[in-house]
Amino acid sequence: MVLARNLRQVFSPNAWDYHQELVENYRGVIRIDGLLGEKQLYIYDPKSLHQILVKDQDIFEEPAYVIKGTRVSFGEGLLSTLGEQHRKQRKILNPVFSVAHLRQMVPIFFDVGKRLRAALEARVQQGPREIDLLVWMTRTALELIGQAGLGHRFDDLVTDEVPAYIRSAKEMQTTMHKMYLAARYIMPHVANIGSPKFRRFVVNLIPWKTLHDGRDIVDTMYGTAVDIYNIKKKALETGDEAVKGRIEGKDLISVLMKDNSNASSDDRLSENEIIAQLNTLLFAATDTTSSALSRTLHVLAQRPDVQEKLRQEIRSARHEGDELSYNDLESLEYLDAVCRETLRLYPPVAFVVRTVRQDVALTTSTPITVNGSPVTEIPVPAETGIFVSILSANRNPAVWGPDVLEWKPERWLSPLPQSVIDAKVPGIYANLMTFIGGGRACIGFKFSQLEMKVVLCLLVERFKFSLSDKEISWSMGSIAVPSVDGNKHQLPLKVELAA
């Protein structure tokens, strides 16, 4: 099925209904006309997704404009490398995100979470109050990745002052959206012209404010990453005692730098690559986690029955003191169900893109009508653009059933439908595409899950969340974000101490 002139609808900030219409009206592989007659496919069929992300992942790669744009913004990290370089980086990063290492992160997460809880308590001691929880979730997500990921404190989580890094990160999303067409059609052709100094000279000459805003944002974020790296490097060079203290040098980057120094020359990452990992991790972990936490609190505010049931589970599980162990957190079945269901119905990232590097035959789970005939194998020419729809894969009624659009944590408390098992969705988490799958799946998904559970435990146990009188809508964008009046990014909810 050919859908003409609808690329703008796919990328619209209010595209939720349009993406749902695609699922309701068409099977799992849909042809979309791009600009200048480009070939595009919108895909949520499970078997096709497995081929794209797992079986033939080297044929279906990130487009050049994504790789080069990400490299310009963050350096040569996981999100901006391909092939063997990407595999080498992932090999040395994988142990950092192991369960064994994450267990050691739990006290750090609780320390940050308790500072957030104290800040909210101070603001509602005199009674219920409307609070913009988006900014607090973003500040908390930054501090969590700062402390546990980088061994660096960004925010005391006491005053109302927002760290400069958060302002830059939020501005970057808006700026990237404004520059999409330039990044898509110009970046691949100019990113390698001349030296970096020459390209910077050209950028400075071009009279385009948005471009200059992007330049300044990248400078702030990259400068932050370099400063942190230099501090860590100096500490490690002076011996383990220098990195000990409250986090004892167990943050992800400290461990990565130690492992990297002991790696073989073939596996070792360069200094620029480590800085790029730091820069990428800092940005990606902050916005995706804050989006997921904000969405969960928004949904809980709409469902006081679920909120109360979750509160009772948390209170029943807590032993003496405030902190739960890693195993305690994993045993909270209803909390896990709430997280899974939120990430199923409301993934922070709606889709990712790929480009076909060579002619290939794409297989489908069910027949697709092509030129009037049903087929399960579709010839796809090289250079075809691919939209891997995380949102539509998670909301596929053929997989999840007729109640697919209902936020229903209880679906996770009993065996999943056979249709979910049979679909063999290639995601790495809970039969979902939220963290995608294959060799480019989100390396930090367990880290993110742990963050969410710790923060929700501390907040839901202590506070009751309810809707304010302001209408909240969610913009899709590169990462889903709540808004008031259509353009002001915030999540105003009424917060009060729970009985």
Secondary structure, DSSP 4 states (H G I P E B T S, - for coil): -EETT-HHHHH-TT-HHHHHHHHHHS-SEEEEE-GGG-EEEEE--HHHHHIIIIITTTTEE--HHHHHHHHHHH-SSGGG--HHHHHHHHHHHGGGGSHHHHHTTHHHHHHHHHHHHHHHHHHHTTS-EEEEHHHHHHHHHHHHIIIIIIS-----SSSSPPPHHHHHHHHHHHHHHHTHHHHHHTHHHHTTSS-HHHHHHHHHHS--HHHHHHHHHHHHHHHHHHHHHHHHHHHHHT-HHHH-SSSTT-SHHHHHHHHHHHS-TTTPPPHHHHHHHHHHHHHHHHHHHHHHHHHHHHHHHH-HHHHHHHHHHHHHH--SSSPPPHHHHHH-HHHHHHHHHHHHHS-SS-EEEEEE-S-EEEEEEEEEEETTEEEEEEEE-TT-EEEEEHHHHHT-HHHH-TTTTS--GGGGSSPPPHHHHHHT---SBTTBSTT--GGGS-TTHHHHHHHHHHHHHHHHHHEEEEE-SS-EEEE-SSS-EEEETTTEE--EEEEEE--
